Amino acid sequence: MEQLSNLVISDHELEAIRATLSKLLHDTSASTVMLLDKSGQVISNFGNGVRRNVTSLGALLAGAFSSSRQVAELLGEKDFRTIFQQGMHENIYTTLVEEQWLLVIVFDKLTHIGLVKVLSKKATDELVRVLARVKADTSRRKTSVINVEFRSSVEDTIDLLFRD
Amino acid sequence: MALINIATHEIHCKIVYYGIGYCGKTTNLQYVYKSINPAIRGEMLSIATETERTLFFDFLPLDLGTVHGFRTRFHLYTVPGQILYERTRLAVLNGADGIVFVVDSQAEKFEENVQSIAELEMYMRRLGKDLGHFPFVMQWNKRDLPSALPVHVLDRYLNRRRVPAFEAVASSGVGVFATLRAISKSVIAQL
């Protein structure tokens, strides 16, 4: 399993991601829809209410998903591509977008899980296309952002901030 | 895997602290949390057992603020060190941009350290990464304990790649930030 070292998301592709998430949020009446990188970083977050601790939520959901894939391996399954977490008031449905991203839908009891499954499949298909474009474009776009000046400024900031 | 979001002007990097049980991974993060400027850090999250052993991971987000037009964030994770959590360690390693290997310097822990670094190398190969070409630093922790092995011994047997290594007493903060600075810079250099 070869892993990418970087992923660069342009304005244009983030717009495409946001449009997909927004449509999914609207059509499912979910409370929140998120796109995470499998490393736990939040790429985009859409919702009716602003969620607190979205960073921690991303880390935990990605951790839980990564952990479930290890369970799959132990059971001799190729993988588990979705996780459904059911609560008293809210439910979370997480599904894999290729091997790179996680689409997360948080919804309440007024939304049927079947609808979430079907519509998230459609959204995933669209996100797979976005991901392919992002991968193809990453190295070209990276050079426009990560240059000597940037690295030097970050190093200075690290020296300034990472100390007692 | 570093995520560079041009649209929102954000860069995210993931750093994982790896090592055997009780080597001081969580202590490193706790010290950073306690000592760093509170404006930089987010909430620290620990998924631990009732006896405070790490069950899944610890998580500490750090935000450098806007540098050269990009908001740069480092997310620090620890793995659970106990042997039975090997699969969980692999799960947490997924998507890492840099690794700190925390060594318990005590002589009686030497063999466990050797096994742990061999496990890490195996996992990195499974993830398609070569530890020899990856942001990676060592920390010789617990230097204050009487049975701590000499640094040159640790260096010879545990640091075959001759990566940067730092002496530390994480419980009192010695070496904690030197280690964090080194791995952060190494991650940025590899972006």
Interface residues (C-beta under 8 A of the other chain):
Chain A: M1 E2 Q3 L4 S5 N6 L7 V8 I9 S10 D11 E13 L14 E15 D37 K38 S39 G40 Q41 I43 N53 T55 S56 A59 L60 A62 G63 S66 S67 R69 Q70 V71 E73 L74 R141 K142 V145 I146 E149 F150 R151 S153 V154 E155 T157 I158 D159 L161 F162 R163 D164
Chain B: M1 A2 L3 I4 N5 I6 A7 T8 H12 K14 S35 I36 N37 I40 G42 E43 L45 I47 F56 F57 F59 P61 L62 L64 G65 V67 H68 F70 T72 H75 Y77 R87 T88 L90 A91 V92 N94 G95 A96 D97 R126 L127 G128 K129 G173 F177 L180 R181 S184 K185 I188 A189 Q190 L191
